[in-house]
């Protein structure tokens, strides 16, 4: 009996037995329940999509789960993944060109929110200088062998999809408008760099408007306190 990373409830198990390929019409064109087998897996892995189309992966080992999660992510979101590995790496211009394409352009072109109203080249220079990808390499080298192995398994799952799409010329439609027919394999460093980008974005507000407002208030209060001290009215 194979050990599960997450146990499949009895009713889901019955559904897997009797409805191996039911389609979630109106939500996704992918099967609600399927069993995935690849030579890289130690055992078959079950993927069940709930009523919102969200996939749940049930596997015998962590590496099997990581592989299939990568496979499912790439099946659902390959172009988005490619964009978000390139932003922290400072290579988005290679994909979207310059200077006409912009990421997340806001309504006021004079205000530079992050990652916002800057050209792709400027954004690439910013992130290459910041060094999130270099930090991702350092983080990977400091990780345990188990974590490194799981990240590699995830990359292998993504690359299973990339290889099939590259070979069949069936990349997501966004690539067609960019006249791109092949993309590079995914690496563990891509996953870590993506995570560092998310941490960077959530760490602070890159728009320094509120900071400037606070400085103005502080300066105003400071001037008022100085004037009270001069007049001898400061308590």
Buried (B, 14 or more C-beta within 10 A) or exposed (E): EEEBBEEBEEEBBEBBEEEEEEEBEEBBEBBBBBEBEBEBBEEBBBBBBEEEBEBBBBBBBBBBBBBBBBBBBBBBEBBEBBBBBBBBBBBBBBBBEBEEBBBEEEEEEEEBBBBBBBBBBBBBBBBBEBBBBEBBBEBBEEBEEEBBBBBBBBBBBBBBBBEEBBEEEEBBEBBEEEEBEEBBEBBBBBBBBBBBBEEBBEEEEEBEEEEEEEEEEEEEEEEEEEEEEEEEEEE
